[in-house]
Amino acid sequence: MRTIILVFLLTFYAAAQAQPRQSLVPGGIAIIDLDQNDSSGFQFRGKPVLVTPIDGIPRAIVGLPLSLKAGEYFIEKRSDNHVHKKYFTVIDKKYSVQHITITDKRKVNPYASDMDRILAEKKRKQKARVHYSKTGGDVDLLQPVNGIRSDSFGRRRMFNEQPRRPHSGMDFAAANGTPVVTPSAGTVIETGDFFFSGNLIYIDHGQGLISMFAHLSEINVSLGERVEKGQIVGKVGATGRVTGPHLHWSLGLNGTWIDPSLFLSARDE
């Protein structure tokens, strides 16, 4: 039976792979063609961008922050007193508002005694989000869990009618204990039990591509561990600030969270 389940999971995850799709909006990605002999060293707003071949052409994949305003932007490369720029235009997008009722009011309005922990965890999460390593570049990602995905990325959230930051990832509805796999190979750069996020894992996939999994019931990897694409790294849970069991998956590029759905196959309408 265990073998049958494993075969089913691998078949499902393989079928959920897709090349990234450009979306020139805040929270989206820009995909920019580069010259074969001049494809390295590009940056966006001072941060290196991921470059990888797609269909035989080197392309920069640039994460666009949710806070970005509509307008013209560029990636740039400086060499020999010359600045080489590639331009693209971002259009505005209005995200909906999400109203969420949290029964544990402490997760909405923490006690004063919680703040030292929360601030220390915030620093750890910030460090992991902006982590960069030169290796990697695989953007043909697997869906991390067999569950129903929501369109919650970017929604402005109201917890118990109190405004909070926009949702920085994608939620998957799945039963407690459902296996979670890493969408691409990488290295575990942060893990632990966090006040808001519960049991979480950060994985560096290389070139600024970062996965974060939150609210897990189990963590099956350790800090510094090298993981292979499709490897089970944890299980769906309901830890931290949640209304029930689900997986929260955030996907980062050049230090900002972007819409993970752009790296997954489009759902059937």
C-alpha positions as CSV (number, residue, x, y, z in Angstrom):
1,M,0.0,0.0,0.0
2,R,2.9,2.4,0.9
3,T,4.4,1.9,-2.6
4,I,1.0,2.6,-4.3
5,I,0.6,5.8,-2.4
6,L,4.2,6.9,-3.2
7,V,3.6,6.2,-6.9
8,F,0.4,8.2,-6.8
9,L,2.0,11.2,-5.2
10,L,4.9,11.3,-7.6
11,T,2.5,11.0,-10.6
12,F,0.4,13.9,-9.2
13,Y,3.3,16.2,-8.5
14,A,4.9,15.5,-11.9
15,A,1.6,16.4,-13.6
16,A,1.5,19.7,-11.7
17,Q,4.8,21.0,-13.2
18,A,4.8,24.0,-15.5
19,Q,7.1,26.7,-16.8
20,P,6.6,30.1,-15.2
21,R,4.1,32.6,-16.7
22,Q,4.8,36.3,-16.9
23,S,2.5,38.6,-15.0
24,L,3.5,42.3,-15.1
25,V,1.6,43.3,-11.9
26,P,2.6,43.9,-8.3
27,G,3.3,40.4,-6.9
28,G,3.9,39.0,-10.4
29,I,7.0,38.3,-12.4
30,A,8.7,39.7,-15.4
31,I,10.4,37.3,-17.8
32,I,13.0,39.1,-19.9
33,D,15.0,37.6,-22.8
34,L,18.8,38.1,-22.5
35,D,21.7,37.8,-24.9
36,Q,23.4,34.4,-25.1
37,N,26.8,35.9,-24.3
38,D,25.6,38.6,-21.8
39,S,23.2,37.0,-19.5
40,S,24.8,37.2,-16.0
41,G,25.1,39.9,-13.5
42,F,21.7,41.6,-13.9
43,Q,20.0,43.2,-10.9
44,F,16.6,44.6,-10.1
45,R,16.6,47.4,-7.5
46,G,20.1,46.4,-6.2
47,K,19.3,42.7,-5.9
48,P,20.6,39.9,-8.3
49,V,17.9,38.3,-10.4
50,L,17.5,34.7,-11.3
51,V,18.7,33.8,-14.9
52,T,17.9,30.4,-16.4
53,P,17.4,29.0,-20.0
54,I,13.8,28.5,-21.1
55,D,13.3,27.0,-24.5
56,G,17.0,27.4,-25.1
57,I,17.0,31.2,-24.5
58,P,18.6,32.7,-21.3
59,R,15.9,34.6,-19.5
60,A,15.8,36.7,-16.3
61,I,12.9,36.0,-14.0
62,V,12.2,39.0,-11.8
63,G,10.1,39.1,-8.7
64,L,7.8,42.2,-8.5
65,P,7.0,43.4,-5.0
66,L,3.3,43.7,-4.0
67,S,4.2,47.3,-3.0
68,L,5.4,48.2,-6.6
69,K,3.5,51.1,-8.3
70,A,2.5,50.9,-11.9
71,G,5.1,52.3,-14.3
72,E,8.3,51.5,-16.3
73,Y,11.1,49.6,-14.6
74,F,14.3,47.9,-15.7
75,I,16.9,45.4,-14.8
76,E,20.5,46.5,-15.2
77,K,24.0,45.3,-15.5
78,R,27.1,47.4,-14.9
79,S,30.4,46.6,-16.5
80,D,33.4,48.6,-17.8
81,N,31.7,51.9,-16.9
82,H,28.7,50.9,-19.0
83,V,25.2,50.3,-17.8
84,H,23.1,47.8,-19.8
85,K,19.4,48.1,-19.1
86,K,16.4,46.0,-20.1
87,Y,13.0,47.7,-19.6
88,F,9.5,46.4,-18.8
89,T,6.2,48.0,-17.8
90,V,4.2,47.1,-14.7
91,I,0.4,47.7,-14.6
92,D,-1.7,48.1,-11.5
93,K,-3.7,45.3,-9.9
94,K,-6.4,45.5,-7.2
95,Y,-6.5,42.6,-4.9
96,S,-9.6,41.6,-3.0
97,V,-10.1,41.9,0.8
98,Q,-10.2,38.7,2.9
99,H,-12.1,38.6,6.2
100,I,-10.8,36.0,8.6
101,T,-12.0,35.1,12.1
102,I,-9.3,33.8,14.5
103,T,-10.6,32.2,17.7
104,D,-7.3,32.5,19.4
105,K,-7.3,36.3,19.9
106,R,-3.7,36.2,21.1
107,K,-2.6,35.4,17.5
108,V,-4.3,38.6,16.4
109,N,-3.3,40.9,19.4
110,P,-0.3,39.3,21.0
111,Y,0.5,39.8,24.7
112,A,3.4,42.2,25.5
113,S,5.3,39.1,26.7
114,D,5.1,37.7,23.2
115,M,6.8,40.6,21.5
116,D,10.5,39.6,22.1
117,R,9.8,36.2,20.5
118,I,7.9,37.7,17.6
119,L,10.6,40.3,16.8
120,A,13.4,37.7,17.0
121,E,11.4,35.4,14.6
122,K,10.8,38.4,12.3
123,K,14.5,38.9,11.9
124,R,15.1,35.2,11.2
125,K,12.4,35.2,8.5
126,Q,13.7,38.4,6.9
127,K,17.2,36.9,6.7
128,A,15.9,33.7,5.1
129,R,13.7,35.6,2.6
130,V,16.6,37.6,1.2
131,H,19.0,34.7,1.2
132,Y,20.9,34.3,-2.1
133,S,23.2,31.6,-3.5
134,K,24.6,31.4,-7.0
135,T,23.7,27.7,-7.7
136,G,20.4,26.4,-8.9
137,G,17.9,28.0,-11.3
138,D,15.4,25.2,-11.9
139,V,12.0,26.9,-12.3
140,D,10.0,23.9,-13.5
141,L,8.4,23.5,-10.0
142,L,6.3,20.8,-8.5
143,Q,3.1,21.6,-6.7
144,P,4.1,21.0,-3.1
145,V,1.0,19.2,-1.8
146,N,-2.0,17.3,-3.2
147,G,-4.7,19.8,-2.2
148,I,-7.1,22.4,-3.5
149,R,-5.3,25.6,-4.0
150,S,-6.8,29.0,-3.4
151,D,-6.3,32.4,-5.1
152,S,-5.5,34.1,-1.8
153,F,-2.1,35.6,-2.7
154,G,-2.1,39.3,-2.4
155,R,-5.5,39.6,-0.7
156,R,-5.7,42.4,1.9
157,R,-6.5,40.6,5.1
158,M,-8.7,41.5,8.0
159,F,-8.2,39.4,11.1
160,N,-11.2,39.8,13.4
161,E,-11.9,43.0,11.4
162,Q,-8.4,44.4,12.1
163,P,-6.2,45.1,9.0
164,R,-3.0,43.2,8.5
165,R,-0.4,42.8,5.8
166,P,-1.5,41.3,2.4
167,H,-1.3,37.5,2.1
168,S,2.2,36.6,0.9
169,G,1.6,33.1,-0.4
170,M,-0.8,30.5,-1.6
171,D,-3.0,28.3,0.6
172,F,-3.8,24.7,-0.1
173,A,-6.7,23.0,1.6
174,A,-5.6,19.5,2.6
175,A,-6.1,17.1,5.5
176,N,-3.9,17.2,8.5
177,G,-0.9,14.9,7.9
178,T,-0.9,15.2,4.1
179,P,2.7,15.0,2.8
180,V,4.4,18.2,1.6
181,V,7.2,18.0,-1.0
182,T,9.8,20.5,-2.0
183,P,9.0,21.9,-5.5
184,S,12.7,21.9,-6.5
185,A,16.0,20.8,-5.0
186,G,17.6,23.0,-2.5
187,T,19.0,23.5,1.0
188,V,17.0,24.0,4.2
189,I,18.0,27.5,5.5
190,E,15.5,28.0,8.3
191,T,13.1,25.9,10.3
192,G,11.3,25.9,13.7
193,D,8.1,26.6,15.5
194,F,7.1,30.3,15.0
195,F,4.4,32.3,16.8
196,F,2.3,33.3,13.7
197,S,3.5,30.7,11.1
198,G,3.6,27.6,13.4
199,N,6.0,24.9,12.2
200,L,7.8,26.3,9.2
201,I,10.6,25.5,6.7
202,Y,12.5,27.8,4.4
203,I,14.3,26.2,1.4
204,D,16.8,27.9,-0.8
205,H,16.5,26.7,-4.4
206,G,19.3,28.9,-5.7
207,Q,19.6,32.4,-7.3
208,G,17.2,34.0,-4.8
209,L,14.4,31.5,-5.4
210,I,13.0,30.6,-1.9
211,S,10.2,28.4,-0.7
212,M,8.6,28.9,2.7
213,F,6.1,26.3,4.1
214,A,4.0,27.2,7.2
215,H,1.5,25.7,9.7
216,L,3.0,22.2,9.4
217,S,2.1,19.4,11.8
218,E,5.5,17.8,11.2
219,I,8.9,18.9,10.0
220,N,10.9,16.1,8.4
221,V,14.1,17.9,7.5
222,S,16.8,19.7,9.5
223,L,18.7,23.0,9.2
224,G,21.4,22.8,6.5
225,E,20.0,19.6,4.9
226,R,20.2,19.2,1.2
227,V,16.8,18.1,-0.3
228,E,16.0,16.7,-3.7
229,K,13.1,17.7,-5.9
230,G,9.9,16.0,-4.8
231,Q,11.3,14.9,-1.4
232,I,8.8,14.9,1.5
233,V,9.9,17.7,3.9
234,G,6.9,17.9,6.2
235,K,3.2,17.4,6.7
236,V,0.1,19.6,6.5
237,G,-1.0,20.9,9.9
238,A,-2.8,23.7,11.8
239,T,-0.1,25.3,13.8
240,G,0.3,29.0,14.4
241,R,-2.4,31.5,13.3
242,V,-4.9,29.4,11.4
243,T,-8.5,28.6,11.1
244,G,-7.9,24.9,10.2
245,P,-5.5,22.5,8.6
246,H,-3.9,23.8,5.4
247,L,-0.5,24.4,3.8
248,H,0.7,28.0,3.3
249,W,3.4,28.2,0.6
250,S,5.3,31.4,-0.1
251,L,7.6,31.7,-3.1
252,G,10.3,34.4,-3.1
253,L,12.4,35.9,-5.9
254,N,15.1,38.6,-5.5
255,G,14.0,39.2,-1.9
256,T,10.3,39.6,-2.4
257,W,7.3,37.2,-2.2
258,I,5.5,36.6,-5.5
259,D,2.4,34.7,-6.6
260,P,3.3,31.0,-6.6
261,S,0.5,30.1,-9.1
262,L,2.7,31.7,-11.8
263,F,5.0,28.7,-11.5
264,L,2.2,26.0,-11.5
265,S,0.1,24.7,-14.3
266,A,-3.1,26.7,-14.9
267,R,-6.2,25.2,-13.3
268,D,-9.0,23.9,-15.4
269,E,-11.8,26.5,-15.6
